[in-house]
Amino acid sequence: MALTISAPRLEAIPSEGLDGVSFADNPHMLFVPVEEIAFALRWEIQLDQESGQISLNGHLLDAAHLRKLTNGALLVPLDELQRAGATITWSDDGMQAVVGSNHTKIAIPFANKRVEVDLANQRLRAYQGARVVLDSTISTGREGKKTPAGEFRAGPVKSRMHRSRLYHNAPMPWSVQVHENIFIHGFRKIPRRPSSHGCIRLPLTGANPAKWFYNWIDLGTPISIKGHWPVASSVRVEKSAPPAHSFLPKVVIIAIVITMACFTIILFVSRRRKI
């Protein structure tokens, strides 16, 4: 059974173009989300629900050439669009393609990449142009081993399996150097708090953001690390802990109560004797 998704009306097509997605492991190939380009070119998408195969404009897409974002969005390379009937025209510098159909044309550039690390919210977001290509939870350096804030560039070290010389040769899969001994790398368990020795840990589970990030990021990509993790436990202790001298008023009140009680007993006994 095939599911057909019709393209939208022409007036709904964005005129400013689409930011392409490229990968460091194949830097000359440009990708774009299937649904977005079908929207722009007014092409139909057909999904064979039994086989999972996808056709675009009547052309069966080669699954071996497709990629995915970690959110599941399917990416198609531009040469596959050409096989589906699109015209591809490249700029002189090779940094932008114009993809056309019978209905419209749309620009798809090799947009610049950048990475933002949010220490306060423990998240990493990677951008290509205005497009968020990765939004993942992370775990950064714990108290005493904090991840440094600042502006950095990826590299020069980039390794599928790096080993920590500082911490007993610990494995650091899908490693990208940020600054000195600070790396972005994969880790098997990512709590929602800082827990590393300073590195920025990405999940190896699920869609494997660590591997995806490694394959995507280029050496020299800007990496901005901002904010700080709030020391919430210290704040709670300060608010809940009583002042060191708070017991004094209680002692005074108890002494007054005892004195008044003794005075009342003595007065009562004295009156009984007179009677």
Residue pairs with C-beta under 8 A, 6 or more apart in sequence:
1 48
1 49
1 50
2 46
2 47
2 48
2 49
2 55
3 46
3 47
3 49
4 44
4 45
4 46
5 35
5 38
5 44
5 45
5 46
5 47
6 44
7 38
7 39
7 41
7 42
7 43
7 44
8 39
8 42
10 42
10 103
10 104
12 39
13 39
13 40
13 42
13 104
13 106
14 40
14 106
17 106
17 107
17 108
17 109
18 32
18 33
18 36
18 37
18 40
18 106
18 107
18 108
19 108
19 109
19 111
19 128
19 129
19 130
19 131
20 30
20 31
20 32
20 78
20 97
20 108
20 109
20 110
20 111
20 128
20 129
21 30
21 31
21 32
21 33
21 67
21 69
21 75
21 128
21 131
21 133
21 216
22 29
22 30
22 31
22 110
22 128
22 216
23 29
23 31
23 67
23 215
23 216
24 214
24 215
24 216
24 217
24 218
24 219
25 215
27 218
29 77
29 78
29 79
30 77
30 78
30 97
30 108
30 110
31 67
31 75
31 76
31 77
31 78
32 75
32 76
32 78
32 81
32 99
32 108
33 69
33 73
33 74
33 75
33 76
34 45
34 54
34 56
34 61
34 66
34 73
34 74
34 75
34 76
35 45
35 73
35 74
37 43
37 56
37 76
37 81
37 99
37 106
38 44
38 45
38 56
38 57
40 99
40 104
40 106
41 57
41 86
41 99
41 100
41 101
41 103
41 104
41 106
42 101
42 103
42 104
43 56
43 57
43 84
43 101
44 56
44 57
44 58
45 54
45 55
45 56
46 54
46 55
46 56
46 58
47 53
47 54
47 55
48 54
48 55
53 60
53 61
53 63
54 60
54 61
54 74
55 61
56 76
56 81
56 84
57 84
57 85
57 86
57 101
58 84
58 85
59 83
59 84
59 85
61 76
61 80
61 84
62 80
65 76
65 77
65 79
65 80
66 74
66 75
66 76
66 77
66 80
67 74
67 75
68 74
68 75
68 207
69 75
69 133
69 134
69 212
70 134
70 136
70 206
70 207
70 208
70 209
70 212
71 135
71 207
72 207
78 86
78 88
78 97
78 99
78 108
79 88
81 88
81 99
82 88
85 101
86 99
86 100
86 101
87 99
87 100
87 101
88 97
88 98
88 99
88 100
89 97
89 98
89 100
90 96
90 97
90 98
91 97
91 98
94 110
95 109
95 110
96 107
96 108
96 109
96 110
97 107
97 108
97 109
98 105
98 106
98 107
98 108
99 105
99 106
99 107
99 108
100 106
109 129
111 128
111 129
111 130
111 131
112 128
112 129
113 126
113 127
113 128
113 216
113 217
113 218
113 221
113 222
114 126
114 127
114 221
114 222
114 223
114 224
115 124
115 125
115 126
115 127
115 154
115 217
115 221
115 222
115 223
115 224
116 124
116 125
116 126
116 127
116 224
116 226
117 123
117 124
117 138
117 140
117 147
117 200
117 223
117 224
117 225
117 226
118 124
118 125
118 226
118 227
119 140
119 147
119 149
119 194
119 225
119 226
119 227
119 228
119 229
120 227
120 228
120 229
120 230
121 227
122 137
122 138
122 139
122 140
122 192
122 193
122 194
122 229
123 135
123 136
123 137
123 138
124 134
124 135
124 136
124 138
124 184
124 200
124 202
124 213
125 132
125 134
125 135
125 136
126 132
126 133
126 134
126 135
126 213
126 216
126 217
127 133
133 216
134 209
134 212
134 213
134 216
136 202
136 203
136 209
136 213
137 190
137 192
137 203
138 190
138 200
138 201
138 202
139 187
139 190
139 191
139 192
139 193
139 194
139 195
139 196
139 200
139 201
140 146
140 147
140 194
140 196
140 198
140 199
140 200
140 201
140 229
141 147
141 194
141 196
141 197
141 198
141 199
142 193
142 194
142 195
142 196
142 197
143 194
143 231
145 196
145 197
145 198
146 194
146 198
146 228
146 229
147 182
147 194
147 196
147 198
147 199
147 200
147 225
148 179
148 182
148 198
148 225
149 225
149 226
149 227
149 228
150 179
150 225
151 222
151 223
151 224
151 225
152 178
152 179
152 222
152 223
152 224
152 225
153 219
153 220
153 221
153 222
153 223
154 176
154 177
154 178
154 217
154 218
154 219
154 220
154 221
154 223
155 176
155 177
155 219
155 220
156 177
156 219
157 175
157 176
157 177
157 183
158 175
158 176
158 177
158 214
158 217
158 219
159 172
159 175
160 173
160 174
160 175
160 214
161 171
161 172
161 173
161 175
162 171
162 172
162 173
162 175
162 183
162 185
163 169
163 170
163 171
163 172
164 170
164 171
164 172
164 181
165 181
166 181
166 197
167 197
172 183
172 185
172 186
172 199
173 185
173 186
173 204
173 210
173 211
174 185
174 186
174 202
174 204
174 210
174 211
174 213
174 214
175 183
175 184
175 185
175 214
176 183
176 184
176 185
176 213
176 214
176 217
177 183
178 184
178 200
178 223
178 225
181 198
182 198
182 199
182 200
183 199
183 200
184 199
184 200
184 202
184 213
184 223
185 199
185 200
185 201
185 202
185 210
186 201
186 202
186 203
186 204
186 208
186 210
186 211
186 214
187 196
187 201
187 202
187 203
187 204
187 210
188 204
188 205
190 201
190 202
190 203
193 229
194 229
195 201
200 225
202 209
202 210
202 213
203 209
203 210
204 210
204 211
